[in-house]
Amino acid sequence: MRLSPYGLLALLLASPLLRAQDAPATAASTAPAPAASVAAADTVDLDDIRNFSRVYEVVRQAYVEKVDNKTLMRAAISGMLTGLDPHSEYLDKDGLAELTEDTTGAYSGLGIEVIEQDDELRIVSPIDDTPAARAGIKPGDTIVKIDGKPVTAENIDAMFKGLRGEPGSKVTLTIVHDKSDQLIDLPLVREKISVTSVRTREIEPGYAYIRISQFQEDTAPDLEKKLADLIARKGQPKGAVLDLRSNPGGLLTAAVAVSDDLLDAGTIVTTRGRLADANMDFSAHPGDLLKGAPLVLLVDNGTASAAEIVSGALKDNHRALIIGKRTFGKGVVQTVLPLDATHAVKITTARYYTPSGTSIQAEGIKPDIALADLTVNKADSGPQLITSEADLSHHLANEDGSAAKDINNDGSAENATLATQDYALSQALNVLKGLALNHAPATTPQKR
């Protein structure tokens, strides 16, 4: 990997479920701005302090159940942060442990990325080969009940934490698919999730498939190793499909390194915030792993944050053609500021901009070729007696024909299989073949 992550942990690009995607920053790199930098006129009003104290005392004395001071202070801090945006939060010891687990891709749970939105638990995306993905959970689904108990504004934090648990423990999620009002109960069993973020294979001779499910600490070196192994076995590809569908994001450093692996030059991403450390520019270095071969990028509305960094970098540098649906639209960066050994604040410290200077916050990235979420079925067709010249009686044989040739195998059967399994991928492959044909050097047919 050409970009070492260790000097960049101050800036972390998380998925919308930020508990699962950041890693602690160093205290030195994330020191708050000095008090002198705060405008003198922006002082705390004494009336606000009095009101806070009064509310605190009213809750402590009059709330129907006794609440201890520590719980009240923790709630006050959490409320202050969650009132800023959906991604800032207060992390206790358990929260920090979860954060560390998820950036390494190992934790116990269901394998879903969730955001708390409008007092609802909304699915950003399921992670490949996890209980959630196998159960058919999709981006945009809403969790309305957990073990039969409705998710409400009052219990949403506790319900969120309840998604995790010991391996082997059972939980039933009641979900509603996007644009549907039908409740679906899904009994699930929690597992030890060890997410391998990169998978590669050859989808057709000469064409590589690269799937990145999220951006972890080891994603870039894993990509480099697996792609090198594929090339060693199959040869340099004529083109590749990079699949970032339902990729919820992860570490900014991993997104930058993956982009660098697929670019020879150009800006990758720029971040801008109020702290000096939040203003950063990342550029690619020579060394495209695909050596300039055409690249098609698959995205959908579950493609978020770090995955959008890669999408924006490849699109604006004209390195990839993007196919699919508009991406999620998370264009901000979080930094983890340690308070002590077991507590931290995760706060949004910067916006990021694609190489063209565009912010994708709440907008997403529009694909070059829009593709609806469709499935296809193979059409029924009756048997045909004559399908080609070869079926006609007394036809002349091809002068260099061989009896071993299968003239009926034109690739349409394989295309039909792929299309019925994954329509978007089949379309991406067809487009990629056209790009590869245009990319290949022209040759003059030889007459015989």
C-alpha positions, 0 to 999 in steps of 0.5 A: 500500500502506498499510503500508510494509515498511521499518520492519518488516524486523526481523520476518519470517514465513517459509514452512517453507522459511525459506531462501527466504522471509526478508530480512535485518533491520537490526542496530539493530532486532535487537540481542540482549537485554543480558546483565543480562536473562539469569537469573544462575542460568542459567550454562554448566556447566564440565563442559559446556564440557569435554565440548564441547572433548573432543568437538571434539578427538576429532572433529578427531583421530580422525574417519576423514577430516581435518576442518578447524577452520573446518568443525567450528565451522560444523557446531557452530553449525549444530547448535546452531540446528537443534536448536532448531526446524525454522526456525532456521539459520545463514546464510553468504554463499550463504544470505543471497544465496538469502534475498534472491533469494527475497523478491524472487521471482527465483532459479534452481531448481525452484520448490518450498518444502521443509522438512527434517523427520525427516531427510527433504525434505518438500514444503510446496508447489510454486510456480505455473507452475514446473518443480515445479508442471508436473511434478505435485509436490504438498504433502506429497510427500517427496523420497527421492532426487536424481539417484538418490542417497538422501536421508539424515540425513548428506547432507540439507543438501547434498541440499537445496542441490542442488535449486538450480542454473544455469538449463537444468541437469537433475535427477531427483527421486524422490518419494513422494506423501503416503499412498503408497509408490510411487516416482515419478521426475521429470526436471526442468530448472531455470529462472530462477524469476521468481515473479509472486505475484498473478494476477487474473481474472474467473471469471464475470461479476461474480465475481473470482478472486485468486490469491496464490502467495506473499508477497513484497516487492511482493505488496501493491502488485501486488494493489492494481494488478491488482485496480484494473485488473480493476475498471476493466475489469469493474466492482466485483465482487459477490464474490471468491475469494481462492486461498491454496492451496499458498501457502508464506508469505513476508514478515510485512509483505506478509501484513499489507499484503494483509490491510489491503487487504481489511479496513476495521478490526480487528486483523490479527495480534499477535506476542509474544516475549522481545525488546521488538522482537518484541512487535508489534500490527498493525491494519487501516485503512479502505479495503477494495478489494472494498468489503465484497463477499463473500469466499471464501478457499480453503486447503489443507495447503500454506497456511502461515505468512504465508498463515495470517496472512491466513487468520486475519485474514480469518476472525476478523474475519468478512471471509471464509468459509474453504473447503478443508482445515486449513492447515499450522500454522506460527505462529512468526516468524523474525528475521535477526540479522546477525553480519557482512557475510556471515554471519547467524543466522536464529532464531525470535523470536516466536509470532504470534496471530490476532485472536481471540488464538489460536496456530495453531502445529502446529494450523493453521486449520480451514476453515469448510467442509471440502472433501476433495481430490476430482476430478469427471468429467462424467456420461454421459447419453443424448440427451433428446427433451424437456427443457422446455416449449419442446420440446412441440408447439404450446407458447405462446411467452413473451410477451416472448420473443426468438428470439435467446434461448438458453434451454438456456444456463443456466450448467450447461455452464460450471459442469461445465467449472470443476468438472472442472478445479478442483472446489474452485474451483467449490464456492467459486464456488457458495458465493460466489454464495449469499453475494452473493445474501444480501449484495445489497439486496432488490428488489421484483419489478415486475409487468407 
